[in-house]
């Protein structure tokens, strides 16, 4: 019974110390943070571009009439 318990404890320790797959998780988190930042930044850029096009459109309309 104790041998089986020691074996289970050794298996649990080995799994906790195993670092395989850690890089994938780190890359996934980095990608998620970059994607979130890009989406947040794009909304501000899109609003600025919209304002610029509206301003140019207003200037063109006023210069034609």
PyMOL CGO cylinders between C-alpha atoms (Angstrom):
from pymol import cmd
from pymol.cgo import CYLINDER

trace = [
    CYLINDER, 0.00, 0.00, 0.00, 2.81, 2.40, 0.88, 0.3, 1, 1, 1, 1, 1, 1,
    CYLINDER, 2.81, 2.40, 0.88, 4.67, 1.53, -2.32, 0.3, 1, 1, 1, 1, 1, 1,
    CYLINDER, 4.67, 1.53, -2.32, 1.61, 2.42, -4.35, 0.3, 1, 1, 1, 1, 1, 1,
    CYLINDER, 1.61, 2.42, -4.35, 1.24, 5.70, -2.46, 0.3, 1, 1, 1, 1, 1, 1,
    CYLINDER, 1.24, 5.70, -2.46, 4.92, 6.55, -3.03, 0.3, 1, 1, 1, 1, 1, 1,
    CYLINDER, 4.92, 6.55, -3.03, 4.52, 5.71, -6.70, 0.3, 1, 1, 1, 1, 1, 1,
    CYLINDER, 4.52, 5.71, -6.70, 1.53, 8.03, -6.99, 0.3, 1, 1, 1, 1, 1, 1,
    CYLINDER, 1.53, 8.03, -6.99, 3.40, 10.82, -5.19, 0.3, 1, 1, 1, 1, 1, 1,
    CYLINDER, 3.40, 10.82, -5.19, 6.37, 10.38, -7.53, 0.3, 1, 1, 1, 1, 1, 1,
    CYLINDER, 6.37, 10.38, -7.53, 4.07, 10.54, -10.57, 0.3, 1, 1, 1, 1, 1, 1,
    CYLINDER, 4.07, 10.54, -10.57, 2.43, 13.73, -9.27, 0.3, 1, 1, 1, 1, 1, 1,
    CYLINDER, 2.43, 13.73, -9.27, 5.83, 15.33, -8.61, 0.3, 1, 1, 1, 1, 1, 1,
    CYLINDER, 5.83, 15.33, -8.61, 7.01, 14.39, -12.09, 0.3, 1, 1, 1, 1, 1, 1,
    CYLINDER, 7.01, 14.39, -12.09, 3.92, 15.95, -13.65, 0.3, 1, 1, 1, 1, 1, 1,
    CYLINDER, 3.92, 15.95, -13.65, 4.33, 19.14, -11.65, 0.3, 1, 1, 1, 1, 1, 1,
    CYLINDER, 4.33, 19.14, -11.65, 7.98, 19.46, -12.65, 0.3, 1, 1, 1, 1, 1, 1,
    CYLINDER, 7.98, 19.46, -12.65, 7.33, 18.67, -16.32, 0.3, 1, 1, 1, 1, 1, 1,
    CYLINDER, 7.33, 18.67, -16.32, 7.68, 21.87, -18.37, 0.3, 1, 1, 1, 1, 1, 1,
    CYLINDER, 7.68, 21.87, -18.37, 6.66, 20.50, -21.77, 0.3, 1, 1, 1, 1, 1, 1,
    CYLINDER, 6.66, 20.50, -21.77, 3.91, 22.59, -23.32, 0.3, 1, 1, 1, 1, 1, 1,
    CYLINDER, 3.91, 22.59, -23.32, 4.81, 25.64, -21.26, 0.3, 1, 1, 1, 1, 1, 1,
    CYLINDER, 4.81, 25.64, -21.26, 6.11, 27.50, -24.33, 0.3, 1, 1, 1, 1, 1, 1,
    CYLINDER, 6.11, 27.50, -24.33, 2.83, 26.98, -26.15, 0.3, 1, 1, 1, 1, 1, 1,
    CYLINDER, 2.83, 26.98, -26.15, 0.90, 28.52, -23.28, 0.3, 1, 1, 1, 1, 1, 1,
    CYLINDER, 0.90, 28.52, -23.28, 3.27, 31.49, -23.09, 0.3, 1, 1, 1, 1, 1, 1,
    CYLINDER, 3.27, 31.49, -23.09, 3.04, 32.11, -26.85, 0.3, 1, 1, 1, 1, 1, 1,
    CYLINDER, 3.04, 32.11, -26.85, -0.74, 31.83, -26.72, 0.3, 1, 1, 1, 1, 1, 1,
    CYLINDER, -0.74, 31.83, -26.72, -0.98, 34.37, -23.91, 0.3, 1, 1, 1, 1, 1, 1,
    CYLINDER, -0.98, 34.37, -23.91, 1.38, 36.74, -25.72, 0.3, 1, 1, 1, 1, 1, 1,
    CYLINDER, 1.38, 36.74, -25.72, -0.67, 36.42, -28.91, 0.3, 1, 1, 1, 1, 1, 1,
    CYLINDER, -0.67, 36.42, -28.91, -3.89, 37.09, -27.00, 0.3, 1, 1, 1, 1, 1, 1,
    CYLINDER, -3.89, 37.09, -27.00, -2.47, 40.23, -25.38, 0.3, 1, 1, 1, 1, 1, 1,
    CYLINDER, -2.47, 40.23, -25.38, -1.15, 41.56, -28.70, 0.3, 1, 1, 1, 1, 1, 1,
    CYLINDER, -1.15, 41.56, -28.70, -4.48, 40.83, -30.40, 0.3, 1, 1, 1, 1, 1, 1,
    CYLINDER, -4.48, 40.83, -30.40, -6.42, 42.59, -27.65, 0.3, 1, 1, 1, 1, 1, 1,
    CYLINDER, -6.42, 42.59, -27.65, -4.13, 45.62, -27.87, 0.3, 1, 1, 1, 1, 1, 1,
    CYLINDER, -4.13, 45.62, -27.87, -4.48, 45.70, -31.66, 0.3, 1, 1, 1, 1, 1, 1,
    CYLINDER, -4.48, 45.70, -31.66, -8.25, 45.62, -31.49, 0.3, 1, 1, 1, 1, 1, 1,
    CYLINDER, -8.25, 45.62, -31.49, -8.29, 48.40, -28.91, 0.3, 1, 1, 1, 1, 1, 1,
    CYLINDER, -8.29, 48.40, -28.91, -5.86, 50.49, -30.96, 0.3, 1, 1, 1, 1, 1, 1,
    CYLINDER, -5.86, 50.49, -30.96, -7.70, 49.95, -34.23, 0.3, 1, 1, 1, 1, 1, 1,
    CYLINDER, -7.70, 49.95, -34.23, -10.93, 51.42, -32.90, 0.3, 1, 1, 1, 1, 1, 1,
    CYLINDER, -10.93, 51.42, -32.90, -9.13, 54.67, -32.08, 0.3, 1, 1, 1, 1, 1, 1,
    CYLINDER, -9.13, 54.67, -32.08, -7.41, 54.72, -35.48, 0.3, 1, 1, 1, 1, 1, 1,
    CYLINDER, -7.41, 54.72, -35.48, -10.70, 54.01, -37.26, 0.3, 1, 1, 1, 1, 1, 1,
    CYLINDER, -10.70, 54.01, -37.26, -12.40, 56.90, -35.47, 0.3, 1, 1, 1, 1, 1, 1,
    CYLINDER, -12.40, 56.90, -35.47, -9.56, 59.27, -36.37, 0.3, 1, 1, 1, 1, 1, 1,
    CYLINDER, -9.56, 59.27, -36.37, -9.68, 58.21, -40.02, 0.3, 1, 1, 1, 1, 1, 1,
    CYLINDER, -9.68, 58.21, -40.02, -13.45, 58.66, -40.08, 0.3, 1, 1, 1, 1, 1, 1,
    CYLINDER, -13.45, 58.66, -40.08, -13.08, 62.17, -38.68, 0.3, 1, 1, 1, 1, 1, 1,
    CYLINDER, -13.08, 62.17, -38.68, -10.41, 63.00, -41.27, 0.3, 1, 1, 1, 1, 1, 1,
    CYLINDER, -10.41, 63.00, -41.27, -12.56, 61.78, -44.18, 0.3, 1, 1, 1, 1, 1, 1,
    CYLINDER, -12.56, 61.78, -44.18, -15.56, 63.72, -42.86, 0.3, 1, 1, 1, 1, 1, 1,
    CYLINDER, -15.56, 63.72, -42.86, -13.43, 66.86, -42.62, 0.3, 1, 1, 1, 1, 1, 1,
    CYLINDER, -13.43, 66.86, -42.62, -12.12, 66.43, -46.18, 0.3, 1, 1, 1, 1, 1, 1,
    CYLINDER, -12.12, 66.43, -46.18, -15.64, 65.74, -47.41, 0.3, 1, 1, 1, 1, 1, 1,
    CYLINDER, -15.64, 65.74, -47.41, -16.88, 68.88, -45.70, 0.3, 1, 1, 1, 1, 1, 1,
    CYLINDER, -16.88, 68.88, -45.70, -14.12, 70.95, -47.27, 0.3, 1, 1, 1, 1, 1, 1,
    CYLINDER, -14.12, 70.95, -47.27, -14.83, 69.54, -50.73, 0.3, 1, 1, 1, 1, 1, 1,
    CYLINDER, -14.83, 69.54, -50.73, -18.54, 70.20, -50.36, 0.3, 1, 1, 1, 1, 1, 1,
    CYLINDER, -18.54, 70.20, -50.36, -17.99, 73.78, -49.24, 0.3, 1, 1, 1, 1, 1, 1,
    CYLINDER, -17.99, 73.78, -49.24, -15.48, 74.49, -52.03, 0.3, 1, 1, 1, 1, 1, 1,
    CYLINDER, -15.48, 74.49, -52.03, -17.81, 73.20, -54.75, 0.3, 1, 1, 1, 1, 1, 1,
    CYLINDER, -17.81, 73.20, -54.75, -20.77, 75.30, -53.72, 0.3, 1, 1, 1, 1, 1, 1,
]
cmd.load_cgo(trace, "trace")
